[in-house]
Amino acid sequence: MAADLSVVIPVYNRGELIRYTLESVRRASAGLTVEVLVVDDGSEPPAAEAIARLGFSPERTLRQSNQGLLFARLAGLAAATGRYVLFLDSDDLVSVDKLRAQVAAMDRVQADVSYTDTARCTLAGDYDALVITPDAPTADTADAAEFYITVQPAPHSPVFRTAYVRRVVADACFPPSSLYNSVAEIWLYHNAAPIPARVVKVAGPHTIIGLHPGARLTNQWEKLAVASLGVMEAFARSCPATPSTAPVRQLVAEKAFCSWRRLPRRFSAEFGARELALWNRLGRPGDLRRLGGQGFGVLARLLGTVTAARMLQKVQNRPYESQRTMDEATFQRLLAALPPP
């Protein structure tokens, strides 16, 4: 009999932090048949040794050469045996009722994907002493395109029907690449967005982001921004322009425009131009409220969408110097690695 849920946990030199993740899954598994699948992405020493010392015994541990987060998740998906699958990073947690609540909701309406609100906690000390702080509620939508492109939930929020997400991967309009490893979920979301799906939200802060002083992908926002740009440009090149994909293409255009609007002052001119080019390529005039607030709407009607945004960037956005997390040479290497737009 198939497991109710496969929990795929990629790990790379995570050390002892994974004990919080594994303990949260252990506590959340009551009442379900849960398969925990750890994918060791080339850790040294092997992750299985560290996990055994911590007193945990996952149902399966896969080991591969270091290929990055996206390929580790795909390896876990290929090996999963559960009806549903959750991709859980090795420093993030689930609430004690997350798994049961999402599986029950998906069974009830035959959903393809479910998601929840988020919370966060600092990973330190005893598990029972962790302090969970809820975030603002995540937007509620049943529209798949809006869910994947506009909402873009935390990577360990969605639970997917396994057969559905395997179809998304098999029919991907652009293939996985190491360029997208830092935004592995964004690659999946863009490939899933054009495919009809039933989405259900389970209210409550069941998805818990683990905070710690160690390395996290979110510590370098420029790296995430470049990888996300690469995903959106690949989508623009590869997703066919048909009446059925027009709404998704518009949402991607709006996402690119809003991202461009938020860029710090004096940030990379090339990067900004490429984001704006996505808006010009994919977007069409629409609801200005989706691109900015009331003040922006007034200016956009008077001056045009792009001119209004440029004016507001100068007065609203902080300078890049106050937000820089990497040197210029490193940033330029990342940007140069992307295919031409």
N, C-alpha and C positions, 0 to 999 in steps of 0.2 A: 504494500500500500504506500502510495506517495506521501511524502511529508506535507504538512499544511504549508510550511514556509521554509525557504532556504535563506539564510542570512549570510551574505557574501562579505567577508572582511579582508580587503587587501592590507598587507602590512609590509613596511620596509624600515628596518632598523628603528622600530618604535620604542624598544626598551620596555619598561614596566607600565607605561601608560595604558597599554592594551588591557590590563587587568580590570580597569574601570568599564571598558567596553564589554568585555566578556561577562563580567558580573551583571551588568545591566541586562544583557540578553538572557542570561541564566534565570534571572528573576522574572523576566517578562514572558518566559516560555511556558509557564504553568497553564495547563489546559489545552495546549497545542502540541503537535508533533513538529519540532523545529530542528532543522539541519543547519548546523554552524559550519561554514566552509571558509577556512582561513587560506588566503592566497598569499604565499610568501614571495614577494617580488625581488628575490635575490638578496635577502638580508644576510649579513655576516656578523656573528654566527647565525645559523639557520633559526628562523623564528620558532620552529617547533621546540627547540631546546629551551628557549626563554619562556614559552607558554607553559611547558611542562613544569618548569621550576615555580611558576606562579600558581600551580595547582589546577589548571584547566585542561580539559581533554576535548577539543573540538571533534565533531563527528568526522571531519575530513580536513587534511592540510595538504594543499597543493604547493609545489615549489617550482618556480620558473626563474630563468635569468632575468636580470633587471630590465624591464621594458616600460615601466611607468604605470601610473594609476589606471588609465583607460584600459590598457591591455590586461591588467590584473583583474579588473571588474569583468571584462569580457570572458576571461578564462574561467572565472567563478560562475558566470552565467551559463557557460557551455556545460559545466559539470553539475549544475544544480538539479536536484530531483524534486523539489517542492512544487506545489501548485502555484505558489506565489513566491516572489523573491524581493529581498530588501538588500540594497547596497549600503553597507555601514562602514564608515571610516574607523580606523583603529584608535582614534582619540575622541570619538563621539559616543553618546549614550542614547538609550531609549527608555521611556517611562515604563513603569511596571505593567501598564495596561495597553501600551501602544500596539503590540503585535495582535493581541486578541481583538481590540477594537477595530483595527483596520481590516483584518481577515473577516470578521463578522460583517462589517459594512459592505465589503466587496462581495461576499457570498449573498448578502441580502438583495443587492441590485444587479449582480453579475457585472461588476465594474472591471475595467481593465487596469485602472490605477487609482490609488487613494493617497491622500496626504493629510498632514496635520499642521497645527500651529507649532511654534518653536519655543524653546527656553534655552538657558545657558547656565553653566556652572564652572567653577574653577576646580580642576583635577588636582587635589592635594589631600593627604590624610586618609582617614578611614572612609570607606564607601558610605556608610550610614550617616556620616557627618557632612556629606556634600550638601551645599545650599543651592537649590534650584530656583532660578529667577526667570519667570515667564517674560517673553517678548510681546510686543504688540501683535494682535491676531494677524495671521496671514490672510490675504484676500480670498474670498470664497467664489469659486467658479466651477461650472460643470462643462465649460467649453474647452476642448483639448488644446486648441491652438493658443488660446489666451493663457491656459495653465502653463504650457511649456515655454512660451515666449515672454509673456508679460509677468506672470507670477514668479516663474523660475524658482521653485522652492529649494530649500537646503537639500543637498544630495542624499541625505539619509532620511528625508521626510517621505518620499513616495514608496509605497509598496506596489509592485507591478504583478499582473498576471503573467506567469512565466512564459506561456505560449505567445502572448501578445508582445512582450518586450523582445523575445527572440525574433519575432517577425519584423519588428522595427529594425533590429540590427541587420537581419538578412536583406531587407529592402532599403537599406540606408542610401540616401541620394548622394552622399559623399562618404568615403571610407574613413575608418579611424586612422589617426596619425599621431606620432609622438609629439607633434606640435600642439596637440590638444590635451596632453596629459594633465596639465594643471587645472583644466576646466572639463574634466571627463564627462560630467553630467550635462554640460552645455552642449557638447557634441551629441549626446543621446537626445536631449530635448529638441534640438533643431531637426533631427531626423525623425522624431516621433510626431512633431507638430502637424505635418500635412496629412497624417493618417487618422481617420475617424476613431474615436475612443470614448468610452464611458468613464467619466471622472467623478469621484465622490470625495468630499472633504469630511474628515472626522475632527470635530472641534476639540480643542484642548492642546496644551503645550506638551505633546508626547515626544517630540523630536528635540533632543538635548545636545547643544553644541558644547563640546569640552574645551575649556580655556586653560592654557598652560604656557610657560615661558619657552618651551621647545619650539622647534621648527614647525611652521604651519604654512600651507600654500597661501593663506590669506595675509601673511606677513609682508608680501610683496605685491601690492595691488597692480603695479605696472606689468608684472608677469601675467597675471590673470587677464588684464586688459588686452594685451597683445594676443594671447591665446584666444580670447573671445572674439577679437577682431578677425582672426584667422578662420574661426568657425563661421561667422556671419558672411565673410567673403566667399567661403566655400559653398555655403548655402545659396548665396546669390548666383554663383556660377552654375550650380548643379540642380537646383530645384526648378522643374519645368514651370514656365509661366502659362498656367491654364486657369480657367474660371474657378476650378475647385481649390487651387493653391493661392489665388489672389488674396484672400483674407490673411493667410499666414505670411505671405510676402509683405503685406502692409504692416503687420505687427512687427516683423523683423526690422523694417524701415523705421518704424516709430521707436523701437528699442535703440537702434543705432543713433537716431537723432537725439533722443534723450540722454544717451551716454555721451555724445559729443557736447551737448549743452553743459554737462556736469564737469567736463575736463578742467583741470586747474589752469589758471592763466600762465602763459609762457611755457606750456607743455609742448611736446613734439608737434610741429606744424604738419609733418607728413602723416602722423597718426590721426590728427584731427581731420585732415583732408580726406583720408580714406574712410573714416566714419561718415563724414558728410556725403561722400560719394555713394555710400550705401543708401542713404535717404533719397538722394537724387535718382538712383537707379531703380529702387524698389517702391518708393513711396508715391502717394498721390494725395491731393488736397483732401482733408477730412476734418474730423473733429479736433479743433485746436486744443480742447481741454485735455486731450490725451498727450499733448506735447508740452504742456506747461500750465501754470495757474492762470487766474483771471487777468492779472497784469500782463502776462505774456500774451494772452489772447488779444487784448486791446492793442498792444504794440504790433502784433503780427498782422492784424487787420489793416493797420495804418501803413506799416513799413515793409511787410512781407515776412514770411516765417524765418528765413535765415538771418536777415538783417536784424530783426528783433532779438533773436537769440544771441547774436554777436554783441549787441549792446548790453544785454543783461549779463553775459559772461564777464564783461569788464568790471561790473560793479558788484556782482554777487559771488563770483568764484574766487577762492583763495589762490595765492601764487603757488606754482609747482615747488618752489624751493622749500616751502613749509611742509610739503607732503612727500618729498622724494624718499624712496626706500632703496634705490640702487643707483650706481654711477652711470653716467651717460654712455660709456662704452658698452656696458652690459646690456642696457636698454636697446642700443642700436643693433647689437648682435641678435637679440630676440626679434626685433622688427625685420631685420634683413633676412631672417630664416623663413619668413612667410612667403608663399608664392606671390607673384605679382597680382594685384587686385583685378 
